[in-house]
Amino acid sequence: MDIRSVLMGLAFAFMWASAFTSTRVIVTAAPPLTALVIRFALSAVIGILIARAMGQSWRLSRNEWRVLIVFGIAQNALYLGLNWIAMQTVEASAAAIIASMMPLLVAFFGWVWLGERLRPIAVAGLILGVIGVVLIMGVRLQDGLDPFGVALCLIAVVALTVATLVVRGTSGSRNMLMIVGLQMAVGAVALAVPAVVMEWGREIAWSWTLLFAFLYTVAAPGLAATFIWFLLVNRIGAVRAATFHFLSPIFGVTIAAIFLGERFGLIDVIGACIVAAGILMVQMARLPVVQTPPSRPQDADAKQAAPRS
Protein backbone atom coordinates (compact mmCIF):
# COMPACT_ATOMS: atom_id res chain seq x y z
CA MET A 1 0.00 0.00 0.00
CA ASP A 2 1.59 3.28 -1.12
CA ILE A 3 1.58 6.61 0.75
CA ARG A 4 -1.20 8.05 -1.44
CA SER A 5 -3.51 5.18 -0.54
CA VAL A 6 -2.71 5.64 3.16
CA LEU A 7 -3.52 9.37 2.98
CA MET A 8 -6.78 8.64 1.16
CA GLY A 9 -7.71 6.07 3.79
CA LEU A 10 -6.95 8.47 6.63
CA ALA A 11 -8.99 11.22 4.96
CA PHE A 12 -11.95 8.90 4.50
CA ALA A 13 -11.83 7.61 8.09
CA PHE A 14 -11.58 11.16 9.48
CA MET A 15 -14.48 12.52 7.44
CA TRP A 16 -16.66 9.47 8.15
CA ALA A 17 -16.02 9.77 11.91
CA SER A 18 -16.47 13.56 11.93
CA ALA A 19 -20.04 13.14 10.61
CA PHE A 20 -21.22 12.17 14.10
CA THR A 21 -20.03 15.46 15.58
CA SER A 22 -21.58 17.61 12.83
CA THR A 23 -24.79 15.55 13.06
CA ARG A 24 -24.99 16.13 16.81
CA VAL A 25 -24.82 19.89 16.18
CA ILE A 26 -27.60 19.68 13.58
CA VAL A 27 -30.09 17.50 15.47
CA THR A 28 -29.89 19.56 18.66
CA ALA A 29 -31.00 22.64 16.69
CA ALA A 30 -33.25 21.28 13.92
CA PRO A 31 -35.75 18.43 13.34
CA PRO A 32 -33.52 15.47 12.41
CA LEU A 33 -35.57 13.86 9.64
CA THR A 34 -36.38 17.18 7.98
CA ALA A 35 -32.70 18.15 8.03
CA LEU A 36 -31.77 14.72 6.66
CA VAL A 37 -34.26 14.99 3.78
CA ILE A 38 -32.79 18.38 2.83
CA ARG A 39 -29.27 16.95 3.08
CA PHE A 40 -30.16 13.99 0.86
CA ALA A 41 -31.90 16.20 -1.69
CA LEU A 42 -28.91 18.55 -1.97
CA SER A 43 -26.44 15.67 -2.14
CA ALA A 44 -28.54 13.94 -4.79
CA VAL A 45 -28.71 17.01 -7.02
CA ILE A 46 -24.99 17.75 -6.68
CA GLY A 47 -23.95 14.10 -7.11
CA ILE A 48 -26.14 13.52 -10.18
CA LEU A 49 -24.97 16.75 -11.86
CA ILE A 50 -21.31 15.86 -11.26
CA ALA A 51 -21.91 12.31 -12.50
CA ARG A 52 -23.53 13.60 -15.68
CA ALA A 53 -20.64 16.02 -16.21
CA MET A 54 -18.28 13.02 -15.93
CA GLY A 55 -20.24 11.20 -18.63
CA GLN A 56 -22.00 8.75 -16.33
CA SER A 57 -25.47 7.48 -17.23
CA TRP A 58 -28.63 6.95 -15.22
CA ARG A 59 -29.54 4.05 -17.48
CA LEU A 60 -28.48 1.43 -14.99
CA SER A 61 -28.58 -2.34 -15.00
CA ARG A 62 -31.08 -4.28 -12.91
CA ASN A 63 -28.35 -5.14 -10.40
CA GLU A 64 -27.28 -1.49 -10.12
CA TRP A 65 -30.86 -0.45 -9.43
CA ARG A 66 -31.06 -3.15 -6.78
CA VAL A 67 -27.91 -1.84 -5.10
CA LEU A 68 -29.02 1.78 -5.01
CA ILE A 69 -32.55 0.98 -3.80
CA VAL A 70 -31.32 -1.37 -1.05
CA PHE A 71 -28.71 1.10 0.13
CA GLY A 72 -30.99 4.10 -0.33
CA ILE A 73 -33.50 2.55 2.03
CA ALA A 74 -31.23 0.62 4.41
CA GLN A 75 -28.29 3.03 4.68
CA ASN A 76 -29.93 6.41 4.16
CA ALA A 77 -33.49 5.98 5.39
CA LEU A 78 -32.99 3.38 8.16
CA TYR A 79 -29.36 3.70 9.28
CA LEU A 80 -28.99 7.47 9.07
CA GLY A 81 -32.64 8.19 9.86
CA LEU A 82 -32.56 6.21 13.10
CA ASN A 83 -29.11 7.55 13.98
CA TRP A 84 -30.15 11.17 13.52
CA ILE A 85 -33.25 10.64 15.68
CA ALA A 86 -31.17 8.87 18.35
CA MET A 87 -28.47 11.54 18.43
CA GLN A 88 -30.91 14.06 19.85
CA THR A 89 -30.19 12.32 23.16
CA VAL A 90 -27.11 10.19 22.44
CA GLU A 91 -23.63 11.72 22.42
CA ALA A 92 -21.72 11.85 19.14
CA SER A 93 -18.88 9.73 20.52
CA ALA A 94 -21.28 7.00 21.71
CA ALA A 95 -23.03 6.93 18.33
CA ALA A 96 -19.65 6.69 16.59
CA ILE A 97 -18.61 3.72 18.75
CA ILE A 98 -21.86 1.86 17.99
CA ALA A 99 -21.64 2.60 14.25
CA SER A 100 -18.02 1.43 14.17
CA MET A 101 -19.30 -2.06 15.03
CA MET A 102 -20.45 -2.51 11.42
CA PRO A 103 -17.31 -4.39 10.19
CA LEU A 104 -17.56 -6.66 13.25
CA LEU A 105 -21.24 -7.34 12.60
CA VAL A 106 -20.57 -8.01 8.90
CA ALA A 107 -18.06 -10.69 9.90
CA PHE A 108 -20.39 -12.14 12.57
CA PHE A 109 -23.52 -12.27 10.38
CA GLY A 110 -21.46 -13.62 7.48
CA TRP A 111 -20.37 -16.45 9.76
CA VAL A 112 -23.80 -17.17 11.29
CA TRP A 113 -26.04 -16.34 8.31
CA LEU A 114 -23.93 -17.21 5.27
CA GLY A 115 -21.74 -19.91 6.80
CA GLU A 116 -18.49 -18.08 6.07
CA ARG A 117 -15.43 -19.41 7.86
CA LEU A 118 -13.60 -17.13 10.26
CA ARG A 119 -9.90 -17.31 10.94
CA PRO A 120 -8.87 -17.46 14.61
CA ILE A 121 -7.63 -13.85 14.44
CA ALA A 122 -11.08 -12.76 13.26
CA VAL A 123 -12.78 -14.58 16.15
CA ALA A 124 -10.39 -12.88 18.58
CA GLY A 125 -11.14 -9.55 16.92
CA LEU A 126 -14.89 -10.05 17.33
CA ILE A 127 -14.45 -10.81 21.03
CA LEU A 128 -12.20 -7.79 21.53
CA GLY A 129 -14.62 -5.50 19.71
CA VAL A 130 -17.55 -6.61 21.85
CA ILE A 131 -15.49 -6.13 25.03
CA GLY A 132 -14.56 -2.59 23.99
CA VAL A 133 -18.14 -1.59 23.16
CA VAL A 134 -19.53 -3.10 26.37
CA LEU A 135 -16.83 -1.32 28.40
CA ILE A 136 -17.69 2.10 26.99
CA MET A 137 -21.47 1.69 26.86
CA GLY A 138 -21.64 0.17 30.34
CA VAL A 139 -19.99 3.20 31.94
CA ARG A 140 -22.03 5.67 29.90
CA LEU A 141 -25.35 3.98 30.61
CA GLN A 142 -24.56 4.26 34.32
CA ASP A 143 -23.87 7.95 33.77
CA GLY A 144 -27.28 8.57 32.19
CA LEU A 145 -26.92 7.65 28.50
CA ASP A 146 -30.39 7.29 26.95
CA PRO A 147 -31.15 3.54 26.53
CA PHE A 148 -33.82 4.19 23.88
CA GLY A 149 -31.39 6.22 21.80
CA VAL A 150 -28.78 3.47 22.13
CA ALA A 151 -31.36 0.91 20.97
CA LEU A 152 -32.10 3.02 17.87
CA CYS A 153 -28.36 3.22 17.08
CA LEU A 154 -28.07 -0.57 17.40
CA ILE A 155 -31.05 -1.19 15.10
CA ALA A 156 -29.52 1.28 12.64
CA VAL A 157 -26.14 -0.44 12.46
CA VAL A 158 -27.80 -3.86 12.07
CA ALA A 159 -29.82 -2.51 9.12
CA LEU A 160 -26.64 -1.23 7.48
CA THR A 161 -24.90 -4.56 8.15
CA VAL A 162 -27.66 -6.58 6.47
CA ALA A 163 -27.64 -4.24 3.47
CA THR A 164 -23.86 -4.57 3.20
CA LEU A 165 -24.12 -8.36 3.14
CA VAL A 166 -26.94 -8.34 0.59
CA VAL A 167 -25.12 -6.17 -1.97
CA ARG A 168 -21.57 -7.21 -1.16
CA GLY A 169 -19.38 -7.77 -4.19
CA THR A 170 -21.36 -5.47 -6.50
CA SER A 171 -18.84 -2.59 -6.64
CA GLY A 172 -16.93 -1.65 -9.76
CA SER A 173 -19.73 -0.02 -11.79
CA ARG A 174 -18.80 2.71 -14.24
CA ASN A 175 -21.69 4.76 -12.87
CA MET A 176 -20.78 4.67 -9.17
CA LEU A 177 -21.18 8.43 -8.56
CA MET A 178 -24.55 8.34 -10.34
CA ILE A 179 -25.57 5.41 -8.13
CA VAL A 180 -24.52 7.36 -5.04
CA GLY A 181 -26.53 10.39 -6.16
CA LEU A 182 -29.62 8.33 -6.94
CA GLN A 183 -29.45 6.46 -3.64
CA MET A 184 -29.41 9.85 -1.91
CA ALA A 185 -32.60 10.65 -3.82
CA VAL A 186 -34.14 7.34 -2.67
CA GLY A 187 -33.30 8.27 0.93
CA ALA A 188 -34.91 11.70 0.55
CA VAL A 189 -38.10 10.22 -0.89
CA ALA A 190 -38.27 7.47 1.75
CA LEU A 191 -37.96 9.93 4.63
CA ALA A 192 -40.12 12.74 3.24
CA VAL A 193 -43.44 11.44 4.58
CA PRO A 194 -42.10 10.47 8.07
CA ALA A 195 -40.48 13.91 8.30
CA VAL A 196 -43.76 15.67 7.56
CA VAL A 197 -45.82 13.44 9.88
CA MET A 198 -43.40 13.50 12.83
CA GLU A 199 -41.87 16.95 12.61
CA TRP A 200 -44.37 19.32 11.00
CA GLY A 201 -44.33 22.68 12.79
CA ARG A 202 -41.12 22.12 14.76
CA GLU A 203 -38.93 25.20 14.96
CA ILE A 204 -35.30 25.48 13.88
CA ALA A 205 -32.76 27.29 16.07
CA TRP A 206 -30.87 29.02 13.28
CA SER A 207 -27.20 29.88 13.84
CA TRP A 208 -23.95 30.09 11.90
CA THR A 209 -22.84 26.94 13.73
CA LEU A 210 -25.87 25.04 12.46
CA LEU A 211 -25.37 26.30 8.91
CA PHE A 212 -21.68 25.36 8.88
CA ALA A 213 -22.38 21.91 10.36
CA PHE A 214 -25.06 21.27 7.74
CA LEU A 215 -22.91 22.38 4.79
CA TYR A 216 -19.97 20.37 6.13
CA THR A 217 -22.14 17.26 6.47
CA VAL A 218 -23.33 17.57 2.87
CA ALA A 219 -19.88 18.30 1.42
CA ALA A 220 -17.46 16.18 3.48
CA PRO A 221 -19.06 12.99 4.85
CA GLY A 222 -21.85 13.07 2.27
CA LEU A 223 -20.00 13.58 -1.02
CA ALA A 224 -16.22 13.88 -0.54
CA ALA A 225 -15.85 10.83 1.70
CA THR A 226 -17.97 8.73 -0.68
CA PHE A 227 -15.93 9.86 -3.68
CA ILE A 228 -12.63 9.14 -1.87
CA TRP A 229 -13.94 5.73 -0.80
CA PHE A 230 -14.62 4.62 -4.36
CA LEU A 231 -11.26 5.95 -5.54
CA LEU A 232 -9.58 4.02 -2.73
CA VAL A 233 -11.51 0.82 -3.52
CA ASN A 234 -10.49 1.06 -7.18
CA ARG A 235 -6.88 1.64 -6.11
CA ILE A 236 -6.33 -1.06 -3.46
CA GLY A 237 -9.51 -3.15 -3.40
CA ALA A 238 -12.53 -3.19 -1.08
CA VAL A 239 -11.01 -5.48 1.57
CA ARG A 240 -7.85 -3.44 2.07
CA ALA A 241 -9.80 -0.17 1.91
CA ALA A 242 -12.18 -1.39 4.64
CA THR A 243 -9.19 -1.88 6.94
CA PHE A 244 -9.22 1.89 7.58
CA HIS A 245 -12.51 1.49 9.47
CA PHE A 246 -10.43 0.58 12.53
CA LEU A 247 -9.67 4.29 12.94
CA SER A 248 -13.36 5.27 13.16
CA PRO A 249 -13.87 4.75 16.94
CA ILE A 250 -10.65 6.59 17.78
CA PHE A 251 -11.39 9.50 15.46
CA GLY A 252 -15.05 9.63 16.50
CA VAL A 253 -14.35 9.91 20.23
CA THR A 254 -11.49 12.38 19.73
CA ILE A 255 -13.35 14.74 17.37
CA ALA A 256 -16.42 14.82 19.63
CA ALA A 257 -14.22 15.63 22.64
CA ILE A 258 -12.42 18.46 20.82
CA PHE A 259 -15.39 20.19 19.17
CA LEU A 260 -18.28 19.33 21.50
CA GLY A 261 -16.48 18.96 24.82
CA GLU A 262 -17.80 15.42 25.30
CA ARG A 263 -16.26 13.11 27.89
CA PHE A 264 -12.86 11.72 27.07
CA GLY A 265 -11.94 9.68 30.13
CA LEU A 266 -9.54 6.78 30.52
CA ILE A 267 -12.32 4.21 29.94
CA ASP A 268 -13.24 5.91 26.66
CA VAL A 269 -9.64 5.84 25.46
CA ILE A 270 -9.12 2.20 26.46
CA GLY A 271 -12.49 1.11 25.04
CA ALA A 272 -11.99 2.93 21.72
CA CYS A 273 -8.53 1.38 21.32
CA ILE A 274 -9.91 -2.09 22.08
CA VAL A 275 -12.70 -1.67 19.52
CA ALA A 276 -10.18 -0.36 16.97
CA ALA A 277 -7.91 -3.36 17.58
CA GLY A 278 -10.84 -5.74 17.15
CA ILE A 279 -11.89 -4.14 13.85
CA LEU A 280 -8.30 -4.21 12.58
CA MET A 281 -7.95 -7.91 13.45
CA VAL A 282 -11.21 -8.79 11.68
CA GLN A 283 -10.25 -6.83 8.58
CA MET A 284 -6.70 -8.23 8.53
CA ALA A 285 -8.16 -11.74 8.64
CA ARG A 286 -10.05 -10.97 5.43
CA LEU A 287 -6.90 -10.08 3.50
CA PRO A 288 -5.93 -12.78 1.01
CA VAL A 289 -3.08 -15.04 2.05
CA VAL A 290 -0.09 -14.59 -0.23
CA GLN A 291 1.33 -18.00 -1.05
CA THR A 292 5.03 -18.26 -1.81
CA PRO A 293 5.62 -20.45 -4.89
CA PRO A 294 7.73 -23.54 -4.19
CA SER A 295 11.36 -23.10 -5.08
CA ARG A 296 12.74 -25.17 -7.92
CA PRO A 297 15.60 -27.62 -7.31
CA GLN A 298 18.00 -25.51 -9.35
CA ASP A 299 17.17 -22.49 -7.18
CA ALA A 300 18.07 -24.48 -4.05
CA ASP A 301 21.33 -25.63 -5.62
CA ALA A 302 22.19 -22.06 -6.58
CA LYS A 303 21.42 -20.87 -3.04
CA GLN A 304 23.72 -23.51 -1.56
CA ALA A 305 26.49 -22.58 -3.99
CA ALA A 306 26.23 -18.86 -3.23
CA PRO A 307 29.11 -17.46 -1.18
CA ARG A 308 28.34 -16.50 2.41
CA SER A 309 29.51 -13.22 3.86
MARGUKOL-753386 format. One line per field, with one value per residue (C-alpha): residue in three letters; residue number from 1; chain; x, y, z. Coordinates in Angstrom, 2 decimals. Layout:
kese <- c(ala,...)
vexti <- c(NUM,...)
pati <- c(A,...)
x <- c(X,...)
y <- c(Y,...)
z <- c(Z,...)
***
This chain:
kese <- c(met,asp,ile,arg,ser,val,leu,met,gly,leu,ala,phe,ala,phe,met,trp,ala,ser,ala,phe,thr,ser,thr,arg,val,ile,val,thr,ala,ala,pro,pro,leu,thr,ala,leu,val,ile,arg,phe,ala,leu,ser,ala,val,ile,gly,ile,leu,ile,ala,arg,ala,met,gly,gln,ser,trp,arg,leu,ser,arg,asn,glu,trp,arg,val,leu,ile,val,phe,gly,ile,ala,gln,asn,ala,leu,tyr,leu,gly,leu,asn,trp,ile,ala,met,gln,thr,val,glu,ala,ser,ala,ala,ala,ile,ile,ala,ser,met,met,pro,leu,leu,val,ala,phe,phe,gly,trp,val,trp,leu,gly,glu,arg,leu,arg,pro,ile,ala,val,ala,gly,leu,ile,leu,gly,val,ile,gly,val,val,leu,ile,met,gly,val,arg,leu,gln,asp,gly,leu,asp,pro,phe,gly,val,ala,leu,cys,leu,ile,ala,val,val,ala,leu,thr,val,ala,thr,leu,val,val,arg,gly,thr,ser,gly,ser,arg,asn,met,leu,met,ile,val,gly,leu,gln,met,ala,val,gly,ala,val,ala,leu,ala,val,pro,ala,val,val,met,glu,trp,gly,arg,glu,ile,ala,trp,ser,trp,thr,leu,leu,phe,ala,phe,leu,tyr,thr,val,ala,ala,pro,gly,leu,ala,ala,thr,phe,ile,trp,phe,leu,leu,val,asn,arg,ile,gly,ala,val,arg,ala,ala,thr,phe,his,phe,leu,ser,pro,ile,phe,gly,val,thr,ile,ala,ala,ile,phe,leu,gly,glu,arg,phe,gly,leu,ile,asp,val,ile,gly,ala,cys,ile,val,ala,ala,gly,ile,leu,met,val,gln,met,ala,arg,leu,pro,val,val,gln,thr,pro,pro,ser,arg,pro,gln,asp,ala,asp,ala,lys,gln,ala,ala,pro,arg,ser)
vexti <- c(1,2,3,4,5,6,7,8,9,10,11,12,13,14,15,16,17,18,19,20,21,22,23,24,25,26,27,28,29,30,31,32,33,34,35,36,37,38,39,40,41,42,43,44,45,46,47,48,49,50,51,52,53,54,55,56,57,58,59,60,61,62,63,64,65,66,67,68,69,70,71,72,73,74,75,76,77,78,79,80,81,82,83,84,85,86,87,88,89,90,91,92,93,94,95,96,97,98,99,100,101,102,103,104,105,106,107,108,109,110,111,112,113,114,115,116,117,118,119,120,121,122,123,124,125,126,127,128,129,130,131,132,133,134,135,136,137,138,139,140,141,142,143,144,145,146,147,148,149,150,151,152,153,154,155,156,157,158,159,160,161,162,163,164,165,166,167,168,169,170,171,172,173,174,175,176,177,178,179,180,181,182,183,184,185,186,187,188,189,190,191,192,193,194,195,196,197,198,199,200,201,202,203,204,205,206,207,208,209,210,211,212,213,214,215,216,217,218,219,220,221,222,223,224,225,226,227,228,229,230,231,232,233,234,235,236,237,238,239,240,241,242,243,244,245,246,247,248,249,250,251,252,253,254,255,256,257,258,259,260,261,262,263,264,265,266,267,268,269,270,271,272,273,274,275,276,277,278,279,280,281,282,283,284,285,286,287,288,289,290,291,292,293,294,295,296,297,298,299,300,301,302,303,304,305,306,307,308,309)
pati <- c(A,A,A,A,A,A,A,A,A,A,A,A,A,A,A,A,A,A,A,A,A,A,A,A,A,A,A,A,A,A,A,A,A,A,A,A,A,A,A,A,A,A,A,A,A,A,A,A,A,A,A,A,A,A,A,A,A,A,A,A,A,A,A,A,A,A,A,A,A,A,A,A,A,A,A,A,A,A,A,A,A,A,A,A,A,A,A,A,A,A,A,A,A,A,A,A,A,A,A,A,A,A,A,A,A,A,A,A,A,A,A,A,A,A,A,A,A,A,A,A,A,A,A,A,A,A,A,A,A,A,A,A,A,A,A,A,A,A,A,A,A,A,A,A,A,A,A,A,A,A,A,A,A,A,A,A,A,A,A,A,A,A,A,A,A,A,A,A,A,A,A,A,A,A,A,A,A,A,A,A,A,A,A,A,A,A,A,A,A,A,A,A,A,A,A,A,A,A,A,A,A,A,A,A,A,A,A,A,A,A,A,A,A,A,A,A,A,A,A,A,A,A,A,A,A,A,A,A,A,A,A,A,A,A,A,A,A,A,A,A,A,A,A,A,A,A,A,A,A,A,A,A,A,A,A,A,A,A,A,A,A,A,A,A,A,A,A,A,A,A,A,A,A,A,A,A,A,A,A,A,A,A,A,A,A,A,A,A,A,A,A,A,A,A,A,A,A,A,A,A,A,A,A,A,A,A,A,A,A)
x <- c(0.00,1.59,1.58,-1.20,-3.51,-2.71,-3.52,-6.78,-7.71,-6.95,-8.99,-11.95,-11.83,-11.58,-14.48,-16.66,-16.02,-16.47,-20.04,-21.22,-20.03,-21.58,-24.79,-24.99,-24.82,-27.60,-30.09,-29.89,-31.00,-33.25,-35.75,-33.52,-35.57,-36.38,-32.70,-31.77,-34.26,-32.79,-29.27,-30.16,-31.90,-28.91,-26.44,-28.54,-28.71,-24.99,-23.95,-26.14,-24.97,-21.31,-21.91,-23.53,-20.64,-18.28,-20.24,-22.00,-25.47,-28.63,-29.54,-28.48,-28.58,-31.08,-28.35,-27.28,-30.86,-31.06,-27.91,-29.02,-32.55,-31.32,-28.71,-30.99,-33.50,-31.23,-28.29,-29.93,-33.49,-32.99,-29.36,-28.99,-32.64,-32.56,-29.11,-30.15,-33.25,-31.17,-28.47,-30.91,-30.19,-27.11,-23.63,-21.72,-18.88,-21.28,-23.03,-19.65,-18.61,-21.86,-21.64,-18.02,-19.30,-20.45,-17.31,-17.56,-21.24,-20.57,-18.06,-20.39,-23.52,-21.46,-20.37,-23.80,-26.04,-23.93,-21.74,-18.49,-15.43,-13.60,-9.90,-8.87,-7.63,-11.08,-12.78,-10.39,-11.14,-14.89,-14.45,-12.20,-14.62,-17.55,-15.49,-14.56,-18.14,-19.53,-16.83,-17.69,-21.47,-21.64,-19.99,-22.03,-25.35,-24.56,-23.87,-27.28,-26.92,-30.39,-31.15,-33.82,-31.39,-28.78,-31.36,-32.10,-28.36,-28.07,-31.05,-29.52,-26.14,-27.80,-29.82,-26.64,-24.90,-27.66,-27.64,-23.86,-24.12,-26.94,-25.12,-21.57,-19.38,-21.36,-18.84,-16.93,-19.73,-18.80,-21.69,-20.78,-21.18,-24.55,-25.57,-24.52,-26.53,-29.62,-29.45,-29.41,-32.60,-34.14,-33.30,-34.91,-38.10,-38.27,-37.96,-40.12,-43.44,-42.10,-40.48,-43.76,-45.82,-43.40,-41.87,-44.37,-44.33,-41.12,-38.93,-35.30,-32.76,-30.87,-27.20,-23.95,-22.84,-25.87,-25.37,-21.68,-22.38,-25.06,-22.91,-19.97,-22.14,-23.33,-19.88,-17.46,-19.06,-21.85,-20.00,-16.22,-15.85,-17.97,-15.93,-12.63,-13.94,-14.62,-11.26,-9.58,-11.51,-10.49,-6.88,-6.33,-9.51,-12.53,-11.01,-7.85,-9.80,-12.18,-9.19,-9.22,-12.51,-10.43,-9.67,-13.36,-13.87,-10.65,-11.39,-15.05,-14.35,-11.49,-13.35,-16.42,-14.22,-12.42,-15.39,-18.28,-16.48,-17.80,-16.26,-12.86,-11.94,-9.54,-12.32,-13.24,-9.64,-9.12,-12.49,-11.99,-8.53,-9.91,-12.70,-10.18,-7.91,-10.84,-11.89,-8.30,-7.95,-11.21,-10.25,-6.70,-8.16,-10.05,-6.90,-5.93,-3.08,-0.09,1.33,5.03,5.62,7.73,11.36,12.74,15.60,18.00,17.17,18.07,21.33,22.19,21.42,23.72,26.49,26.23,29.11,28.34,29.51)
y <- c(0.00,3.28,6.61,8.05,5.18,5.64,9.37,8.64,6.07,8.47,11.22,8.90,7.61,11.16,12.52,9.47,9.77,13.56,13.14,12.17,15.46,17.61,15.55,16.13,19.89,19.68,17.50,19.56,22.64,21.28,18.43,15.47,13.86,17.18,18.15,14.72,14.99,18.38,16.95,13.99,16.20,18.55,15.67,13.94,17.01,17.75,14.10,13.52,16.75,15.86,12.31,13.60,16.02,13.02,11.20,8.75,7.48,6.95,4.05,1.43,-2.34,-4.28,-5.14,-1.49,-0.45,-3.15,-1.84,1.78,0.98,-1.37,1.10,4.10,2.55,0.62,3.03,6.41,5.98,3.38,3.70,7.47,8.19,6.21,7.55,11.17,10.64,8.87,11.54,14.06,12.32,10.19,11.72,11.85,9.73,7.00,6.93,6.69,3.72,1.86,2.60,1.43,-2.06,-2.51,-4.39,-6.66,-7.34,-8.01,-10.69,-12.14,-12.27,-13.62,-16.45,-17.17,-16.34,-17.21,-19.91,-18.08,-19.41,-17.13,-17.31,-17.46,-13.85,-12.76,-14.58,-12.88,-9.55,-10.05,-10.81,-7.79,-5.50,-6.61,-6.13,-2.59,-1.59,-3.10,-1.32,2.10,1.69,0.17,3.20,5.67,3.98,4.26,7.95,8.57,7.65,7.29,3.54,4.19,6.22,3.47,0.91,3.02,3.22,-0.57,-1.19,1.28,-0.44,-3.86,-2.51,-1.23,-4.56,-6.58,-4.24,-4.57,-8.36,-8.34,-6.17,-7.21,-7.77,-5.47,-2.59,-1.65,-0.02,2.71,4.76,4.67,8.43,8.34,5.41,7.36,10.39,8.33,6.46,9.85,10.65,7.34,8.27,11.70,10.22,7.47,9.93,12.74,11.44,10.47,13.91,15.67,13.44,13.50,16.95,19.32,22.68,22.12,25.20,25.48,27.29,29.02,29.88,30.09,26.94,25.04,26.30,25.36,21.91,21.27,22.38,20.37,17.26,17.57,18.30,16.18,12.99,13.07,13.58,13.88,10.83,8.73,9.86,9.14,5.73,4.62,5.95,4.02,0.82,1.06,1.64,-1.06,-3.15,-3.19,-5.48,-3.44,-0.17,-1.39,-1.88,1.89,1.49,0.58,4.29,5.27,4.75,6.59,9.50,9.63,9.91,12.38,14.74,14.82,15.63,18.46,20.19,19.33,18.96,15.42,13.11,11.72,9.68,6.78,4.21,5.91,5.84,2.20,1.11,2.93,1.38,-2.09,-1.67,-0.36,-3.36,-5.74,-4.14,-4.21,-7.91,-8.79,-6.83,-8.23,-11.74,-10.97,-10.08,-12.78,-15.04,-14.59,-18.00,-18.26,-20.45,-23.54,-23.10,-25.17,-27.62,-25.51,-22.49,-24.48,-25.63,-22.06,-20.87,-23.51,-22.58,-18.86,-17.46,-16.50,-13.22)
z <- c(0.00,-1.12,0.75,-1.44,-0.54,3.16,2.98,1.16,3.79,6.63,4.96,4.50,8.09,9.48,7.44,8.15,11.91,11.93,10.61,14.10,15.58,12.83,13.06,16.81,16.18,13.58,15.47,18.66,16.69,13.92,13.34,12.41,9.64,7.98,8.03,6.66,3.78,2.83,3.08,0.86,-1.69,-1.97,-2.14,-4.79,-7.02,-6.68,-7.11,-10.18,-11.86,-11.26,-12.50,-15.68,-16.21,-15.93,-18.63,-16.33,-17.23,-15.22,-17.48,-14.99,-15.00,-12.91,-10.40,-10.12,-9.43,-6.78,-5.10,-5.01,-3.80,-1.05,0.13,-0.33,2.03,4.41,4.68,4.16,5.39,8.16,9.28,9.07,9.86,13.10,13.98,13.52,15.68,18.35,18.43,19.85,23.16,22.44,22.42,19.14,20.52,21.71,18.33,16.59,18.75,17.99,14.25,14.17,15.03,11.42,10.19,13.25,12.60,8.90,9.90,12.57,10.38,7.48,9.76,11.29,8.31,5.27,6.80,6.07,7.86,10.26,10.94,14.61,14.44,13.26,16.15,18.58,16.92,17.33,21.03,21.53,19.71,21.85,25.03,23.99,23.16,26.37,28.40,26.99,26.86,30.34,31.94,29.90,30.61,34.32,33.77,32.19,28.50,26.95,26.53,23.88,21.80,22.13,20.97,17.87,17.08,17.40,15.10,12.64,12.46,12.07,9.12,7.48,8.15,6.47,3.47,3.20,3.14,0.59,-1.97,-1.16,-4.19,-6.50,-6.64,-9.76,-11.79,-14.24,-12.87,-9.17,-8.56,-10.34,-8.13,-5.04,-6.16,-6.94,-3.64,-1.91,-3.82,-2.67,0.93,0.55,-0.89,1.75,4.63,3.24,4.58,8.07,8.30,7.56,9.88,12.83,12.61,11.00,12.79,14.76,14.96,13.88,16.07,13.28,13.84,11.90,13.73,12.46,8.91,8.88,10.36,7.74,4.79,6.13,6.47,2.87,1.42,3.48,4.85,2.27,-1.02,-0.54,1.70,-0.68,-3.68,-1.87,-0.80,-4.36,-5.54,-2.73,-3.52,-7.18,-6.11,-3.46,-3.40,-1.08,1.57,2.07,1.91,4.64,6.94,7.58,9.47,12.53,12.94,13.16,16.94,17.78,15.46,16.50,20.23,19.73,17.37,19.63,22.64,20.82,19.17,21.50,24.82,25.30,27.89,27.07,30.13,30.52,29.94,26.66,25.46,26.46,25.04,21.72,21.32,22.08,19.52,16.97,17.58,17.15,13.85,12.58,13.45,11.68,8.58,8.53,8.64,5.43,3.50,1.01,2.05,-0.23,-1.05,-1.81,-4.89,-4.19,-5.08,-7.92,-7.31,-9.35,-7.18,-4.05,-5.62,-6.58,-3.04,-1.56,-3.99,-3.23,-1.18,2.41,3.86)
***
